[in-house]
Amino acid sequence: MSKTRIFALTLIALMLVAVFTNPTTEQMEAEVKAKATQLLKQEAGKKNDEVIDFGMKLFGNTLIDQFLENHIKVENYYLFSLTKIQWDNQEQVIGGGAFKQIWLSPKIDEKAKQIVAAIKGS
């Protein structure tokens, strides 16, 4: 076999593996939800941990679920997925996923601080 044919077959195999191991939308959303919960607790501070935990149990993560539904978008490109946040008429990539792995950008921390500042200001 020629090198070109081996390269083409390897590339096709890699693409097939990427398609079948791409994280689902639900997995991406669950990862963002876990990160949002962590950031909410972090922004609330240590003294409010018990209040936040109680609120999360009481309201069943309704606040985070609504935020994810309204502002987070997962785009599946078959070989990989991107997670985007829409805030103040801007859209920014905050994460990606491929080969059963999900990565969240440090930009999610920056966006969380902007959102918390906007919420506190209103």
Rosetta blueprint (number, residue, H / E / L):
1 M L
2 S L
3 K H
4 T H
5 R H
6 I H
7 F H
8 A H
9 L H
10 T H
11 L H
12 I H
13 A H
14 L H
15 M H
16 L H
17 V H
18 A H
19 V H
20 F H
21 T L
22 N L
23 P L
24 T L
25 T H
26 E H
27 Q H
28 M H
29 E H
30 A H
31 E H
32 V H
33 K H
34 A H
35 K H
36 A H
37 T H
38 Q H
39 L H
40 L H
41 K H
42 Q H
43 E H
44 A H
45 G L
46 K H
47 K H
48 N H
49 D H
50 E H
51 V H
52 I H
53 D H
54 F H
55 G H
56 M H
57 K H
58 L H
59 F H
60 G L
61 N L
62 T H
63 L H
64 I H
65 D H
66 Q H
67 F H
68 L H
69 E H
70 N H
71 H H
72 I E
73 K E
74 V E
75 E E
76 N E
77 Y L
78 Y L
79 L L
80 F L
81 S E
82 L E
83 T E
84 K E
85 I E
86 Q E
87 W E
88 D L
89 N L
90 Q E
91 E E
92 Q E
93 V E
94 I E
95 G E
96 G E
97 G E
98 A E
99 F L
100 K L
101 Q E
102 I E
103 W E
104 L E
105 S L
106 P L
107 K H
108 I H
109 D H
110 E H
111 K H
112 A H
113 K H
114 Q H
115 I H
116 V H
117 A H
118 A H
119 I H
120 K H
121 G H
122 S L
